[in-house]
Amino acid sequence: MHKTVTDILLRDPKIFPATRQCMDDDLFREMAATTDAVEAFVLALQKNTKKFNLPAYLPELAAMEGHAFKLANRFIRMDPYSDHRVINPGLMIFSNTWKHLAARLNGDIQGHLPVKGNEQVMVWPDPIKSKPMVQPVTRQDLLALKITMENLKPEQVADLAGTPIATINSAILRALDRGILLGPKPGIVRTCQWDPTKAAIDSESVPAAFRTARVFALQWHITQACDLHCRHCYDRTPCEPLTLSREIAILDSLYDFCHTHHLFGQVSFTGGNPLLHTNFHRLYREASDRGFFIGILGNPTTRDKIDSLMAIQVPSFYQVSLEGLEPHNDYMRGKGHFQRILAFLDILRQTGIYSQVMLTLTRDNLDQVIPLGEYLKDRVDLFTFNRLSLMGEGANLIMTDPDTYSDFLETYAHAAETHPVFQLKDNLFNILLHKNQSPLFGGCTGYGCGAAFNFVSVLATGEVHACRKFPSPIGDITRQSLAEIYHSDIAERYRKGPDDCGSCRLNLVCRGCMAAAHSYSLDVFTRKDPYCFFQG
């Protein structure tokens, strides 16, 4: 027998919670008993708001909550993906005459009180779980909806708006990630080996977003040239640069790969110091012309050079490195480097570019990580660390002690609770989160170890590696397409991770660090990260 909205309203006190909190329960039941549809209940509220001295915003609140009720009860069904990009069929936009109603639907009763004023609010189902989502509409949302509704190409919109294609792609990607838009299933999906009967992780703690990537990144070491001589440098071997035409062909290969796999492309220019490459500005523009998100992992530069890049496309981020407090950092990277970084971070802050500081963790700077992060908290947008890999000149340094590493991670994680710029990056943080029954995070690249999954490293010679931190060659992009390299047996072997991690219940968001295993002369395909302390 078909259940009416009245049946459910009267039976389940959890239905329409925000609306119920604004009126007497007996009155709610009385009005619900006279209706047989969500719309009829909302209409009854509209007619009786003044009569029963109810809040004037209540009909608008109930209209949104009524749609959320339909979504929660799966009155509207959908597939999580579509053959082509479409608007989520369960999405509705409410043009309200009261503000802050979305907060009340999301349970924030103590937050902003409803005030008179126009506001558009979206209510839509999460395409994976059908869970109702409620958020005020942003300009980015409207842009993504308009592009999709009118079947416009990002290139067309970017040209009309006089903005980089990546700006338009960013709005579309955001809408896809939030489920406002539905599109083809991305062509790179994580497969795991664990036994589901042993899994201690569920769909809530490890969302589907950790399995399927929408962005593929090329970490491109376009040059070995560098104005520093750091004591832990992976590789200073000189090499002949590729011709400009071959370098542009690499960008074309990335574009083709992303297009055929329904992905958004990112190029992270690095080196050496990428800004020292003769054709850096040309390659930066070529990457922008293809709609790629662009990041820079480099050294400090001048405001003029930053302005010249921003005239083409604002970098998604600019990452620089510090190895500890000033004395230790300048011992590692050269005298005066610490102060040059601080001055450059001021430039990034002035220009609005997202700034990141990376530290390479060794035995000698372990005790400086927290103090450095606290020192940088008002100067940088993100601070994190990578463990040392015994590569190149880094082989002369000493890695942290595996026996005390878990204690360090706990200290860092505790500091991150009160310092928003502290980012959790190391996959092994998930062991602590699992132990504390906290939601897990995406690990190093958003998918645990992302080597040969959602990124690859391309050297200045065109040689492609699964990860730059240890020798992991999987092809040569000057002789093969990126698709051929990505789908090769050797790339798949790196994606799988160590056999030791195959049955681990944290496999999806971890698999440790193969570079650490390599540094301990272990077989990276079979042996797990020697720093792993998981007992599950």
Residue, then its C-alpha position, 0 to 999 in steps of 0.5 A: m500500500h502506498k504510504t502518504v506523507t501524512d502516514i510518515l509525518l505522524r509516525d516518525p518524529k524525526i521527519f521535518p525536525a527543523t519545522r517541528q522545532c518552530m511550532d507546537d507538536d500538537l499543531f504540527r500533527e493537526m496540520a499534517a493530518t489534513t494533508d496527503a503530500v509535502e506540497a499540501f503541508v507547506l501550503a497549509l503552513q502558508k495559509n495558517t502562519k499568521k493565524f497560529n502566530l508562527p514564524a514568518y519564515l516557516p513556510e520557506l523552511a518547510a518547503m526546503e525541508g519537504h524536498a529534503f524529506k523526499l530525497a531522504n525517503r528516496f522518492i527521487r532516484m538516480d544513478p551516480y553517473s551520467d553518460h554526459r554532464v547533466i544537472n542532478p535531477g533531484l536538485m531544486i533551487f529555492s528563492n527565499t525571502w529569508k536568509h540563514l534558513a539553510a543553517r537551520l536545516n543543517g542543524d545549526i539552531q544556535g548559529h545565525l538567526p533567520v533574517k529578512g532578505n533574499e537568498q537562493v538555497m539549493v537542496w539536492p541528493d548526494p548522488i552516492k548515498s541519496k543523503p539530502m544536501v542543503q547549501p546557499v547558492t554561490r556564483q560558482d554554482l550558478l556558473a556550473l549550472k548555466i554551462t551545463m543547462e546551455n551545453l556550453k564548452p568551458e573554452q567558449v565561456a572562458d573566452l567570453a569572460g576573458t578568464p582562464i579555462a581553468t577558472i571555468n573548469s574549477a566551477i564544474l569540478r566543484a559542482l561534480d564533486r558536490g553532486i550538483l552536477l552528474g557526469p561520466k564516471p572518471g576513468i581512474v578508479r582505485t581497486c583494493q585487495w582487502d577482505p571486506t569481512k575484515a574491514a573496519i571501515d565503512s562507506e561513511s568513514v571512507p567515502a567513494a571520493f577516496r576511490t575515484a579521482r577526477v583530477f590527474a596531476l603531472q608532477w613535471h620536473i622540467t629542469q635540473a637547473c637550480d639556484l640552491h644546493c640543498r643537502h638532501c637533494y634527490d638528483r642534481t644530474p645535469c641533462e639536456p633539456l627537451t625541445l620546446s615542441r617535445e615539451i608541448a607534446i607532453l601537455d598534449s598527451l596529458y590533455d588527451f589522457c584527461h579527455t578520454h578518461h573524463l578527468f581534469g588535468q593539473v600540471s605541477f611545475t617543479g625541478g630543480n627550480p622550474l622558473l629557471h627553465t628557458n621556456f617556462h613562461r611559454l609552457y605555463r601559458e600552454a598549460s593554461d590554454r589547455g585548461f589545466f590547473i597549475g601548481i608551482l613547486g619552486n624557490p622564491t622569486t620576485r613580485d614582477k615574475i609572480d605578476s607575469l604568471m598571474a596575468i596568464q593564470v593564477p597558480s592553484f598553489y605555490q609551494v616552497s620548502l623550509e627544513g626547520l627553524e632558521p639556523h638548521n634551514d640555512y645549514m640545509r639550504g644555504k645562508g639567508h634562505f629562511q628570510r628569503i622564504l619569509a619575504f616571498l610568503d609575504i608576496l604570495r599573501q599580497t597576491g592572494i596565491y595559495s601558499q604551501v610550505m613543505l619540510t623534509l623530515t629527518r632525524d635532525n629536524l624532528d623537534q623543529v616541525i611543530p615550532l616551525g609550523e607555529y611560527l608560520k601559522d599566520r604567514v602560510d596557508l598550508f604547512t606539512f612534511n614529507r619523510l626523507s628519502l635516501m636518494g641522491e645527496g639525501a643518502n648522507l642524512i639520517m631518517t627518523d627513528p621508526d620506533t618513535y615515529s608514531d609518537f611524533l605523528e600523535t604530537y603533530a596531529h594534536a597540534a593540527e587540531t588548533h593550527p588549521v595550517f597544519q595539514l595531515k599528509d602522511n598516510l600513516f596518520n590514518i592509523l591514529l584516526h582509525k584508533n581514535q574512531s575518527p573519520l579517515f582522510g585521503g592520505c598523501t594524495g587524496y587516495g593514500c599513496g597516489a603513485a601512478f594512480n592520480f599522478v605521475s612524475v615526469l623528469a626533464t628527460g621525458e622519463v616517467h616515474a610512479c613517484r619522484k622520491f625513489p627510482s620507479p620508472i614506468g615509461d618515456i613520454t617522448r616515446q609513448s602516450l600517457a595513456e600507454i604508460y598509465h595502463s602498462d603492467i608496471a604502472e599497475r604494479y605500483r598502483k597496487g602497492p606492497d603485497d604486505c598491505g593487500s589485506c589491510r583494512l586501511n588499504l584504500v587510504c594508506r599503503g604506506c610510503m614505497a619511498a620509505a621502503h626503498s630507503y630501507s632497501l626493501d622490495v617496494f612491491t612486497r614489503k610494507d612501509p617500515y614505519c607502519f605501526f598498525q596492529g589491526 
